[in-house]
Amino acid sequence: MLKAACYACLLLAAAPAHAQPLGRIITDVRVDMAGVPAADAAVLELIETRVGEPLDMHSIRRTIDHLVGLGRFEDVRVLATATEPGVSLRWPLVPVRRISRIRVTGATRLSASAVRTELAERFGAMPSANRVNDMVARLQAFYADRGFPAAAIRPRLLDDEQRPEQTELVIDIEAGDRVTVGSAAVTGSPLEPDADVLRQLGLLPGRPFDQPAIDARLASYEESLRERGYYQARVRTSHLPADQRTMALTIAVEPGPRVRLVFAGDPLPGGDPERWVPIRAERSVDQDLLDDASQRIETAFRQQGYRNARAPYTRAEQAGELVITFTIDRGPLHRIESIEVRGNVRIPHADLAPLLQLKPGEPLDDQRVSLVGNAIAVLYTVRGFTEAAVNHTLEVLPEAMASGLAYRPVAIRFTIEEGIQTIVKAVTFQGPAASLEQVLRSQTGLAGGKPFYRVQQSVDRDAIARTYRNLGYQSARVTSQLNFEDQRQSVSLVWTIEPGDQVTVDRVLINGGLRFNPSLIRRELRIAAGDPMNDDALLESQRNLASLGLFRRVRITEVPRSGSLSRDVLVVLEEADSTTIDYGGGIEVSGIGGRDDDGGATDKIDVGPRGFFSISRRNLWGKNRSVTLFGRVTVRSREPAASNTDPTDTGGYGFNDYRGVFTFREPRAYGTSGDAQFTAFVEQSRRTSFTFNRKGVTTDYARRLGAFTFTGRYGYDYTKIFDDQIAADDQLLIDRLFPQVKLSKFQGGLSRDSRDDVLDPQRGAVIGIDGSVAAKAYGSEVGFVKTFLQGFVYRRLPGRGVVLAAGARLGVAVGFAQEVPPPAEIAGRRHRDGEQAQSRGAGALPNDGDRAGVFPTVIRELPASERFFAGGDTTVRGFALDRLGTALTLDEDGFPKGGNGLAIVNLEARAPYWKNLQFVWFLDAGNVFAKVTDIRLNELRMSSGLGFRYRSPIGPLRVDWGWKLSTRLLLTGGRERSNVLHISLGQAF
């Protein structure tokens, strides 16, 4: 900036008096970037030397400040040329070139993606072209570590004439010959023969030298030694070139002594010794860990009433072992005999009672007693007793016995010295604060008539200072004066505020995010040109931009400017990748109903490979819009339909379960704060009673209303049911009439989610209500209304972190009255749909018009795809998928038909056991009812069981084993299966 300003001054000084450009009218302004006329509006709007205005040094300086502060230019200059009518200006700008693309050529020997990843991790997604030498040095070290010490790396930059700020880096690499392991020697005191150590480390002669891989194997070997109890093990390597082609390695193995943990004296407070002294989990025996363990044991005993407990430890080497001995002396047990409070005159005992979290008969915990005393003292200071003192004494009484256990009773006495209560008489503000007095009073807690509390005085001081800083007075000075009266019974508080100079925002400069529409970025900013400099607004703006998910890094700072009260705000954005690709696979293990040899329903375990692929594109058309294409397929077994009489059709495995989804999402749609989403999908999946194929579209709109989220949706889908396990004569009439059905639905929902973690919540709750209506008036073949309510609550208990989770779900649905077509017309429809007739059997409905009287003329049922089902790993876990129901919702073979009513209640306790492992106990109850009026609490089926959760990087891995609390006789003979095993990802609820 100084260089540009001096250049402009010298230009003006060197010009003849009649040609001095200052004060002359500007006739032309040109801005060049790398010799190319600039077309970037974000740059052009920063030029304050405008055509038609007189040229002045102030405008030049401000323009230079803006351009330099933007951080996009290496050099900023201004050239003035006098013309007959005025002066012509040219701004030649030299941009900071960013490397937007890296191309790797030559005999690289290592993958180009590995080279690009290394550079991106070290230098960011778009490094400056000035760092090319640093990048070359990094690649030299990268190749040397992987056995290519003589790699030749030649970079060159290819400029883009269309985008002068971006350049392409071409790296030509000739890796050369790779160094191999020539010799390897083991030193120290290894536990195995040298040859075994070298074989485990993969350091055999002739192997390629790869330092990162060697380091990883060394770390793994060291970890294996620590797993065997050698917690002080150290494995290090050094290497020297033996010649130009080989490397000589030396492996130093120092296992140290094997560690043995011993406890002497009294027993531990309970639980696994590893819980108290976690040397196995930490793989360490350092002093800090052992000191913490000793304190942990002593604290646990003291909480149980052993106030003199001691748990020192010693270290001693014996016969090649390091023996760590904790000697536990818990001492006598102390219990609370009585609690007495003296000296409280101004504050009644009823106000102190909630703070006395101590009861006679409880174990004495000195720390809890101190906390109660501190709580009483805080209450007094909050009430205005500034000099109040609370002391407690413990009187240990003679030994007593209770239930055969000896203990020492302790009498607790709290003695209070209240002192004088001070009431605030008045609060006044001095200085230029008259216009803000009401605002300041609303931000402060101390006021006339309230007790005086010194902590609140400090809080108020910070609130006043923050209010002024957010108004641009960054150097505001706030002081207070206390005037006590009536022997400190009242006090007048005077706030004196010296605001200083107000700093305002000159320009908001945006560096980065060139692919985005500027309006998207500015919409998230809470500060604009001319506003006071506001710290809270800067932080909120940074949070808003980061929450978009479009940027890898967001930074908002002030640009300092000497001699001016107007400053620029710089927004630096590092864009994230616009296109993301995800893919994966695994094995799906699920419990599902099937048909046994006798034709009845039975529980089966279905195992099949599963894979998915997803590609997403963000920042569509410069806005925060995104589009995603997702596909999933599972190879699953197929269960032939009950009406299938072909003995050769045994089902078999195939692509019988798949889902494809196209999603377009636009946040803040239609100029509101809500998000819109359009989805098109096709899916097929197997249920216990049938397999369905569905395709359709939905459009959603979601918006937050305070703590709640409102969701509106319209959906249109076509569902086809096939491979029915329910015999045609047992099917509901609507399923026989509509084996394929078109549904047009409007849905609405309201939910509130306060969970601390969506995948594995520890605290919070989620409640929601959803309703949907389908009607023939807007294209649906079947009409109904359906409502689903659910609520879940999560609480973390004190102590070891046990989480209690409870939930309830209620679903009700009613079908609209619908006239049934004559059977002859139905038969005609079936004849036209040959494929459905084959899959479900031609005899499903009579086609003789004379038998029309057999069928009702009006039905009020829901199609199978909309009825409620229960049973499985997320509902009632003592039942397989969909196998739960009443006699009216199960056919005679035990296959579920579904119902119009659903009630489910869940209770679960999750207890941490070791590292990422949780043990779980659960109790589930629920059922499916044919009609809403059939819902009865006494008909809920109950199940209980145990399970465990492993917190994996992709979410909790869940295994649950549910047992029915009572089994029932089946119509086909025998009893229900008593238990079901479930394996899945994520919590049950």
N, C-alpha and C positions, 0 to 999 in steps of 0.2 A: 504494500500500500504506500509506504514512504517513497519507494522507488518511483511509483507511478506519479505521486504528487509532485516530487522534485522534478521529474521529467516535464510535467506540465508547466511548472513555474519557470524552468529554464527556457522552455519554448516561448512563454509569454514575454520573458525578459529580453530574449534575443530579437524579438520582432520589433520593427520600427514603431515609433509612437503612433503613426497613423494606422498601423496594422495590428495594434494590440487587440486580441480577440475578446478579452474580458469586457463585459457590458454590451457586446454586440449581439444582435439577434441571431439565433441559431437557425440556419436555413436547411441543414441536412444532418442527419444522424445515421451512421452505419455501424453495425455490430458484426464483426467477423469472428468466427471460431475456427482456428487452424486454417485461416485463409478462405473459409467458406462463409457466405452470408448466413447469419444465425436466424433460425426460424423457431427456436424454442421459446414459447411464451413465458415460461418460468424465468428465463434469462432476460428477455426483452422488457418485462415489466419492472425490472430492477433499475433500468436506465432512467435517471431523473433529469438528464439534460434533454429537454424536449424541444421539438421544432416550434418556432414562434415565440420562444421565451428568451430573455437575455442570458448570456453565458455568465455564470458566476462560479467561483471556486468552491462555494458551499455545496452546490449540486454535484460538482466533480468529486469532491471528497466523499459525499454520501453514496454516490454510485460505486466508487471504488470500495468503500466499506461493505456494501451489499455483495458485490461480486467476490471479494476476497473471503468474506464470511461464509459464503455459500460453499466454499471448499471444493469447487469443481475446476478451478483454474490455477495453473502454475504461475502465470504471469498476466497482469492486467495493466493495460496502457491506454492512454487517450492522446490522440493526435488532432490538433486544431489547425485548420487551414483557412486563412482569411480570404473572403470572397468579396465581390463588389457590393452585394446587398447585405452581407453579414459575415457569418463564420460557419464553416462546415466541420463536423466532428466525425472521427472514426475511432471506434473502440476495437483494437485488435486483441483478442483473447486467446491465450494458449491453454487449452484444456488439460486437466490431469487425465491422462489416458488410463483407462481401466481395461484389464484383460478379461474379455467376455467369453473367450473360447480358448482352449488349450488343445493343440493337435500334436500327437506324438508320432514320430516317424523313425525309420532306421531299424537296425538290428537290436531291438530293445531287450530281448531275452525275458524281461519281466512284462507283465500285461500293462497295456496303456491305461486301463482303468485304475490299476494300482498306483501308477505314477500320478494320475490326476487326483486321486483320492488323497495321496500324501500331500500334494500341494494345496488342495482345498482345506485340509485340516490345519495346515500350518499358516496359510496366508489368506484364507477366506475364499468366498465364492468368486469375487471380482477384485483381485489384488491390483495395486497400482503397477503401471509399467516400470516405474522407477525401482521396483523390487526384483527385477529380473535376475540381477547378480546374486541376490540372496536366495532366489529360487534355484538357481544353478548350483550354488553351494549346498543347499539342502539335498538336491538330487544326487550330488556327488557322495554325500554321506549315506544317503539311502541306498545307493548301489553298492558302496563299499561294505555296508553292514550285511549285504546279501551276497557277498563273495565276488564283487566286480570292482576291485579297487582302481582299475585302470580305465574305467568307463569314460568315454569322451562325450560331453554334452555340449551341443552347440545350439543356442537359442537365436531366434530372429522374430521380429515383430512385423506383422502385416497390418497396416492401417486400413481403416474403412472410410472411404471418402464420404459415404452417406452419413456415417456416424463418427465424427472425429473424436468423440470422447471414448470410443471403444476400439480395441485392437485385438488381433488374434496373435497368440503366442504359439509359434511352431518350434518344437523341441526335437532336434535330431539327435538320437542317441545311438552310439556304437558301444554296446556293453563290453565287448571283448570276451576273453576266456574267463570262465568262472574258477575261482580258487576252490580247492577241495581240502578236506581234512587229511593232512599228511600223517600226523602222529598225535596221540592223545595220552596223557599221563595223569594218573590219579595220585594226589598227595593227601596228607592228613590221616584220619583214622576211620576209613569207611567201614561199614558193617558187613558189606559183601566183598567178594573178590573184585579186583579192579576190572576184570573182563565183564563181570555182571553189571557193574556200574556203567561202564561205557556202552554196553548193549542197551541198557534202559534209557540212556541219554541219546542213543542213536549216533554216537560219535565213533563210527568205524572208519578206518582209512578208505579214502576214495569217495566218501559222501560229500555232496556239495556243502560248502560253508555258508551258513545262514544264521547270523548272529541273533536276530529276533526269535527265530525258531529254537535256537539253542537256549536262549534265556527262558523261553516258555517251558522247555523240558526241564531245565534246572529248577525252575520254580515248582514244577509239578513233583520232581523228585524230592525237593526239600519239604514240600507239603506231605509227601508220603512218609518221610521220616518223622515229622511232627505227629501224624496220625498214629504212629506206633509208640508215641510217648516221649520222643526226643524233641522237646519243645524249644530247646536252644540250638537246634540244628542250623548250620550255615553251609550253603553250597555256593561257591564262587568259581568263576572261570577267568582265565587270562589267555591271550593268544599272541603269537609272534609269527611273522612270515618265515617259513622254513626256506622257501625259495620263491620264485615268481609264480609258481602254480599251486603250492601247497601251504597249509597253515599248521603250525604246531600249537596244540592246545594243552593247557594245564588245568585240571579240575581239582580244586581244594574242597575236600569234604570233611567237615567237622561236626559230627552228630551231637557231640556233647553227651552228658550223662542222661540216662533214661529217668524220667520224672515219676515219682510215686507220691501220691497224695494220701496223707494219714490224718485221721481225726482222733484226738484223745480227750479224755474228760467226759463231760456231759454230752448227750446226743444233740444232733442238730435240731433247729426249730421245726424241721419237717421237710419232706420232699427230697428230690434227688440231690445228692451232694454237688453235682455239677451246676445246679441252680445257684448255689451259694459261692462256689469257687469255680468259675467257668474256664478253667485252664484248657480243657479239651476243646471247647467251642472256640476259644480265642487263639488256641495253638501258641500259648505264651505263658511264661511264668515271671514276667517282669514285676518290679517292685510295686508300681502303681496298681496293677491288677490285684496283687495279693493284699495290698493295703485296703483297697476298696472292698475286697471280699471279707476281710476282718471286720471292717466297719459295718458291712451289710449284715453279718451274723449278729454282731452286738446290737445293732438297731432293731433287728427282728426280735431278739430276746427282750429288749427293753420295752418294746411295744406289747409284749406279753406279760409284763409286770416284773421282769427280772432286771431291776434298775441298776444293779452292780455287775451286770454281765461283762465278761472279758473273753476275747477270742484272739490272743496273740499267736503269731506263727514263727516258726524257725526253719532255717534251711541248713541241711547237712548232707554232705556226700558220704555215702556208705556203700562199699563194694561196687563202685561204678555207677551207683544210682544217686540221684538228687532227691532226697526225701524232704518233702515239705510237710511239716506237722503243725496243725492247728490245735491248740490246747484250749478247750472250751470250759469255762467256769461260769455258769449262769448265775450262781449265787442264790440267795433266798428270794422267794416269790413275794411281791408286795401287791396288796389290793386296797382299793379306796374304801375307807371306813365311813367317812363323813366329809361333807363339803360345807363350808361356812363362809359367808361374805359379811364383812364388817365395814362400817364407815360410809355406806351409800346413803346419803341424806337427800340430795337433790334429785337423784335418779332412782325411781322405785325398783324394788326387786323384780317386779314383773317385766321391766325392760331389760334386766340383766339375765333373766332366766334362759332366753333362747341362746345366749352365749355360753352358758355353763354346760358344755357338751361332755359332762362327766357324770357318772352315776355310781352310787355306792355298790360295792361288789365287783366292779370292773377292775381289771389289772391296771396298776398304776403305770402311767407313761409320763415321765418327766417332761418330755417335749410337748405332749398334749396339754399338760398343766400350764406350761409357759405360754403356749398359744392362747389358751383361755385368758390368762392374765393380760396378754398383749391385746386381745380383742376387747376386753373391758376398758383398757387404757385408751384404745382408739375411739371407742364409743364416747368416752368422756371428752376427748379432744374435739371430736366432731360436734359435741353439744356445747362447745365453747369453754370448757375447763382447760385452759392452756397450760396450767401448771399441775394438773392432776397426776398422781403417782399411784400405781397399783403394785403391791408387793404380795408375794405368797410365801407361806411357810408350810413345811411338811413335818408332821409329828409322827414318828414311827412308834407304834404301840407294841406292847408285848405280843409274842407269837400266839397265833390262834390256829384252830383246826376247822376244816370244812370238807366234808365228804372224804375224810381220811387223808387230806392234803394239808400240810402245814404251810402257813403263810404269815406275813407281817402286815397287820392292818396299818393304814396310814390316814391320818386326819389332815385334810387340806383346809387352809384358812387363807382367804384373800382379804387383805387389808387395804382400804382405799382412802387416800388423802385427796379429797375433792378440790380444795382450793376455791378460787373465785371464778364464777362463770362470767364470761365476757360476751356481751351482745353488741352487734354492729349497730351503731347509732345512725350513721349515714355514710354513703359512698358518693364521692364527687370526682369529677374529671376536670383536670386543668390542662391548658394548652389548646391548640387548635382542634379540639375534639367535640365542639358543641354540636356540629351537624351529625356526628356519629354516636352521640350519647345513647340513643335508644338501641342502636345496633350493639354497642359495647355492653349495655346492661343485659341484653338478651344472651350475650356470649359469656357472661361472668356469673359465678355462683353466689358470691357474697353480696348481700343487700341489706338495707335497713331492717332491723327487727330480727335478723337471723343470728344464730350463734357464730362467733368468730372462730375460724378454723385456719391455722397457718398453712396447712397443705393446700387448702382451697385458694389461699392467696397466691401461692406459686402457680397453681393451675390457671388462675385468672390472669396473672401476668403474661403467661405464655399465650393465652387466648387473645389478649389485647394485641400483643406483638404480632401474632399470626394474622389477625384481622388487618393490621396496617401493612404487613408485608404483601398480603394478597391485594391490597390497593396500590401497590407499587412503591411503598415507602420501605425500601429494603434496609435502610439504616436507622429505622425508628428506634428510639430509646424510651423504655418504659420504666419508671421508678414509682415507688409507693412510699407513703408516709403514714404512720399510725399515731393518732392522738388519743391517748387513753384518758378517761375521766372517771370520777367517782370511785377512786381506788381500784381501777382496772375493771369496773363492772360494765363499762361501755367504751366503745372505741369508734372514732371517726377515721375512715379510710380515704385518703386522697391519692388519686392516680395522676401522675404528671407525665404527659406524653410529648416528646419532641420528635415529630415525624421525620424531619429532614426533607430532602428533596424526593419528589416522586419520579420514578422511572417508568417510562411507557414503552410499549412495543412499537418499533418502527416498521419492520417488515418481518414476515414469517417466511424463512427460506427453507426450501425442501430440497435436500440432496439425496437422490436415489428415488426409487419407485417410478422410473421413467416409463415403465410399461403400464402404469395405472393412470386412470383418469384423475387429474388433480382434485376434482370435486369429491372423489371418494376419500382422499386423505384429509382434505380440509373439513369435511363433514365430521370427522372424528376429533378434530382439534377443538379445544375449549378456550382458545385464545386467538385474537386477531389483531391486525394492525390498529394502533390507536388505543388499545386496551392497556390498563395498568399491568405491569409485570406481576404475575400471580403465580406463586410457587405451587399452590394446590392445583391450579388449572394446568400447569405444565405436567405434573404427575398424572393427573387424570387423562390428559391427552396421550401421554405415553402408554398408559394402560389400555386405552381404547384402541390405539393402533396395534398394540401387541395382541389384543384379543381377536383381531381379524384373522389371525393365522396366516397372513400373507407374507409376513416378514420374518426373516431369521433373527434380526436384531433391530431394535428401535432405540434411538437416543435423542433426547430433546434437551438442548442447552441454550443458555444465553451467550451471545457473541459480545465480548467486552469491547467497549469503545471509549477511549479516553476523551475527556472534555465534553461529554454529551450525556444528557439524561434520557436519550432515546436509544434503545438497543434493539438489535435484531435477535430473533429467536431462530435457531438452526435445528431443523428436523432431519436427522440422518437415518436413512432407511436402507437396510440390506435385505434384498428380496429373497424369499424362499423359492424353491423350485416350483414352477407352475404345474408341472406334470409329475405325478407320483404313481408308481406301479407297485402293487402288493400281490404276492402270490404265496401259496403254501399248501401243505397237504398233511394228512395224518390218517389215523384209524378211528372210525366212529363205532362205539360200542353202545348199543341201546337195547332196552327191554321193550318188547312189543308183543301183542297178542297174536296167536296163530291158531291153527286147527290141528288137533291131534288125530291119531289114527281112528278114533271112534267118532270123529266129527265134532267134538266139543271144543270150546275155547280153552287155550292153554297159554301160559307165559313162555316166551322164547327170548333168547339173547341173539340179537342180530349184529353181526360184525362185518364191516366193509370199509374199503379205502375211500378217502374223501379228499378232494382238492378244490381250491378256489383261486380265482384270479380277479384282480380289480385294477382299473386304471382311472385316474381322476385328473381333471384339468381345472385349475383355478384361474382367476383373473380373466374371465371372459369379457371381451369388449371393454377392457380397462376398468371393470367394476368387480366387486367382490362376489361375482357369480361363479358357480362351479358346476361341473357336470361329471358324473361318475357312471362307469359301466362295471357291473359286478356279475360274476358268474360262479356258481358252485355246483358240483356234481358229486354224487355218492353212489358207489356200486352197492346195491342192496338186493336182498332176496325179494321175490315176488310170490304172493300167496294167491293161487287161482281162486276164482269166484266160486261161491257155494253151488251155483247152478251149472258149473262147468262139469260135464260128464266125460270129458276126454281123458282117458287114463294115462295118456302119454304126456299130458300137460302137468308137470310137477313144479312149475314156477321157475326156479333157478335164479341166478344172479344176472344183473344187467344195470343199465343206467336208468334205474327206476325212481331215483330221487334227485332232483335238480332244481335250481332256481337261477333265473337271470333277471337283473334289475337295471334299468336306466333311470338315473335321477338327475334332475336339474334343480339347483337351489339358488335362490336369490335372497340374501339378507336385506332387511329394510325395504321390503317390496312396496310398491305403490306409494312411495313417499311417506311410509309410516315406520314405526319401530319394530314391526313384525317381520317374520321371515316367511317366504313362500317357497313351496316345493312342488315339483311335478314329477310323478313316477310312473313308469310303464314297466310291467313285470310279466313274467311267465314262470310258473312253478309246477312241480309235481312232487307229491310226497305220499308215503304210505302211512295210514293210520291202522288201528287195530281192526276196524270193521270194514274199511274200504280204502281204496286209493283214489286220490283226486288229482285232477289237472285243472289249473286255473290260469287265466290270463286276463289282464285288465289294466286300467289306468286309475291314478288317484291324483288329486291336487289338494295341497294342504296350505293352511295359513296358521301360523303360531305367533302369539304375542304375549309378552309378560304384562301382567296387571298387578303391580305391587309384588307381593311374594308369590303370586299365583301365575300360572301359564295357561292361557286359553288357546285351544286348538280347534280349528274348523276344517272339515274335510268333505270332499265329494269324491265318490268312487264308483266306477262302473267296471264290473268284471263278469266273466263267463266261466262257470265251473262245471266240470264233467266228473261224475262219479262212476267208477268201474271197479271190477274185482271185488264186488260185494261179498262179505262173509255171512250176511244175514239172508236166509232163504226168502224167496219172493213172497211167500204167503205171510211171513212175519214182518215184512217191511212196512213202514208207515206209508200211507197212501200218497203223501206228497213226494216221497222218494221214488215211488213207482210212476207218478205222473211227470216228475221233473228230474230225471236222471242227469240232465244237463239243464242249467238254469242261468238266466241273465239277471243280475241284480244291479240296481241303481240306488245308491244310498247317500244320504246326507248324515254326517256325523259331527258331533261336538264334544269337547272335553274340557275339564278344568282340573288342574293338578298343582300340587305344591311339593317341592322337593328340597329338603334341608339336609340331606345326607352329606357327610364329610368325604365320602368316596363312593362313586357309583358302583365300582366293581366289588369292593370289599368294605362296606360301611361299618363304622364303629359307633357313630353317634348320628342322631338326627331322625327324621321321619319322612315318609312320602305318602301322600294321600291323593286320590284321584277319582273322578267320576266321568264316565264316558257314556254317551247315548247315540244311537243311530236309528234312522227311520228310512225304510224302503217302501216305495209305493208304485203302483202301476201307472199313476198319473205322470210320472217322469221316467218311464222306460223300464221299470222293474217287472219281471214276470211274477214275482211274489211280493206281497206287502207284509211288513212287520215293524214293530218297535222293540228296541233292545237296549238295556241299560246294564252297565257293569260298574260296581263300586269296589275300591280296594284301598287298604291302608296298611302301612308297615311302620314299625317303630324300632329303633336300635338304641341300646344303652350300654355303655362301657362301665362295668362295675369297678370300684376301687380295688387296689391290690394288684393281682397278677394280670389284670387286663381281660377278664372274662367278659364277653359281649353277649347280652341277651337280645334276641330278635323275635318279634312277634308280628303277626300279620293276619288280616281277615279279608276275604273276598266274597262278594255277593253279586250274582248275575241273575237278571230276570228278563224274560222276553215273552211277547205276545204277538201272535200272527193275526193279520187282518182277515176278516171273513172273505172267502174266495169260492166262487161257484166252480164246481168240477164239470168239465166237459163230458158229454156222453161217452161211454166206453167205446162205441164204434168210431167216434172221431179220434179218440186216443189211439186206437189200433191203427187208424190211418196215419197218424203222425209217426207211430213206431215203424210202420212199413216204409215211410219215407226216410227214416233214419236207420238204415240197415246196420250200420256199425254198432249203434247202441243196442239194437235188437240182438245182435250176436253176442255182445259182451254180457248182457244181463239175462238172456234167455227169452225166447219168444212167448213163453207161457206166463210171463210175469203178470199180465192183465188179460182178462177175457176180451175178445173182440166181437162178441155177439151182442147186438143191441138189445136183445130180449132180456139180458141179464143186468140191465142198467139199474134195476131196483136194488141190486146187492150193494151198491156203493152209495155213500152219502152224496148229497148234492152240494154241500158247503163244507169246507175244511178251514181250520185255523192253525195250521202247523207251519213250522219253519223248515226250510230245506236243511239237509244234513250239514252243509258247510257253515251254517249259522247257528246250529244248536250247540249247547254247552256239553263238554266232555271233561272228565277229571280222572286222575290217576296218572302217575309218572313222577319224574324226578323234581318237578317244580310245584306239585300240588299235594297229593297224599301219597307219600313214598312207600307205603306198604302195598301199593297196587302198581301193576304195570301200566303202560301207556293206555289211557282211556278205559281201563277195566273196572272203574268204580261206577256204581249205579244202583238204583233200586230195582225191584222186580219189574216195574213198568218200563224201565229204560234199558233192560237187558233182555235179549231174546232167550229162547229155551236152551240154546247152546252156550250162553254166557257172553255173547258178543254185544257190545254197547250200541244202542240206537241214538244216544244223546237225549237231552231234554231241554225244557224251557226255563229251568231253574237250577241254580248252582250256589252252594255255600261251602266255603273252605276256611278253616282256621289253622294257623301254624304257630308253633312255639319252638325256639331253638336256642341252645346255649353253646357258644363257641369259646373254647378254652385254649389258649396258647400252650404248646408243650415244649417244643424245641426248635429254635431258629424259625424257619418258615412253615412249621407244621402246627396244625390246630386239630384238636379233638372236638367232636360235635355230638351232642345229644339232641334229639328232636322229638316232637310230638305233633302229629298232624290229625286233623279231623275234617270230614267233608262228605259231600254226596251230590249226585245229580238227580234232579227230580223231573218227572214228565211235564208237570205244570207248575206255574208259580204258586198256586194255591196248595200244592202238595208239600211245600217246604216245611219240614219239621226238624227241630233241633235234636229230638230223640232218635232220629233216623240217620244222624251223622255217623259214618264209619270212622273208627279211630285206628291209628297205627303209630308206632314209636320205633326208634332205632338209634344206631350209632353211626358215625362216619368220621372222616378226616378231611382236612383241606390242606393242600400244599400251595403256598403262594409262589406261583411261577411268574416269569416275566410277562406272560400273556394273560394273566389272571389266575384266580384260584382254581386248581385242579380238585375236583370234588368226587368223593366216593361215599355213597350212603347205602346202608343196609337197613331197609325198613321191614318191620314185622307187624302184621295185623294183630290187634289186641283180641280179636275174636274172628273165627272163621265160620263160614256158612256152608251148608250143603248145597251142591249144585243140582240142577234139574237133571243133568246127564249122569248123576251118580258121583259119589266121592265128595271131597271137600275142596275148598279153595286152597291154593298154594299159600302157605303161611308167611313167606318172606320174598322180597325182591331186592336185587342188587342194582344200584344205579351208578354209572360213571359218567361224569360230565364236566364241563368248564363253567366257572362262575358260581356264585352263591345261589341257593335255591330260591331266595327272595331277598 
